[in-house]
Amino acid sequence: MRTRAHPSRRSLLRPLVAMCSLVAGLTLAAAPAQAAAPAQAPPDVIPDGVVIDGSKLKIGVRGAGAPGAITVRLAGEETGAFCCGAFGAGTSQVSFRMGAGTLYSPTAGGYTQLTPPTLSGTGSAADPWRVTSSWVIGFGPYRLTQVVEHVRGRIDYRTTWTVDTFLVRLANRSAAAAQAPTFGAFSVIAAADLALDGSTVGRGALSGAPGARRLSGIGRAGSALTLVERTAWTHYYEGAAGIAASSWNDPGLTALPDTVTPSEIDNGIGVQWNHPGLADPQSVSLSLDWDFSPMAATGTRPSVTVAPAVTTTAHGNRVPVGCTLSSGTIRRCDVTLSTRSGGRRVVIGQGSQTFTGTAAAASVRVPVKLNAAGRRLSARAAGVKARVEAAIWPVGATAALADVATTRLVRPHTVTANGKILFDVDSAKLRPEGRRYLARLRDRLPEVDELRCVGHTDSTGAASYNKRLGKARARAACRFLSRGTGWDTRSVSRGENRPVASNATAHGRQLNRRAVVHITF
């Protein structure tokens, strides 16, 4: 029996629409003012949505007429990246299937807008542009909230969809609602019919291990859209555009076929997430990057080469980063370092190097200068985890190839881990909280030149005994921290001679029963 598209019982929908309109009004009244974006050219207008006017990507997000649909145009291109025609004519879409296959999508219908697309942010790496919108799926109980994020000057954007049981909490806030059974299983599919390099014809590629896969549709001239896995996919597809489009309008398509077509074909692409269902007040977020980095037709692949942990220069202001091509030579490499801080991504360093004549090679090194935030964060005991993004320009190419890696930056100096490693009375055994602290510290350290541990005691007992006890405490800390590393270690005792608190109170004596670790990079 054929599964059905979304129900059409208008009489049942009227109360929900009224409720959605009320919620939308309340939400919009409390929302912050829409952030200003660069002026939009007359042709690049979305009548029922908003436009992110980036310098390299122009992104339009549709509203009530096609909730969640996204249109994209690359700088210098006259047509959109999704089939077919000008900006706004072709879109990617997100579809939602309930249970046995009841389908909702911008094409099939069944989405009721709660909040229209709203633009915020400044477009910087620390404060990207964000377009947020939400809609009800069918008659509920699920709400789908979409956030599109883009940084000025980049050629990628991120979409995050959050599914929750918003309508159940809205309609019934009683204690019984919290005990509601799990609502139906569902699947979400994000898909597009590609139109790259002025043509809908292209080929596919898949790379990476599950959890970090990259699914690409590649145009005839090497332009590519790569879907970068942020939330693990259940299924994926690259091939004939008809199957990708079927995710929008065919209730019988319950799963993408997990195939990639390496030969040229009318090119479509998509990924799918399956979920067993949510109980109120649960939610789930699904995240995906859309990267328009070009891919050379010869199969040249870029890579940014950086160790898992990197030591900065002596003053903590520069980091060497390698840029590599699988074939050809590099004309220029631009590198940006960033990290997550305060819930936002912050740029902590940048570097660019141009190579001419014999200096152009397949593998080069770029000195990246850290800014004030980068110098401060890398000076911490465990350094800072950084995202390394490289734009690599091959000799003779008109566009850059991109790659991303992660590393940990640490400034070469001696740091002191103090106040976390305490001991019980007359004991050299590490306490559980001390072991946890040292384990976390060990996992974050790069190569260590010297590890020096100093043991201390309170003033209880003979000074000679306390000297031996302090040495035992120092050895315990050094032994645990250096386990399996081969680092040079030194254990020193100060006995009772260097108190940090008064020995007249129990609390002061506890603070004095300690070990201090000095780490030199």
Summary of the structure (lengths in Angstrom):
residues: 521
radius of gyration: 28.5
end to end distance: 68.2
largest distance: 88.8
contacts: 1789
relative contact order: 0.09
helix: 17%
strand: 41%
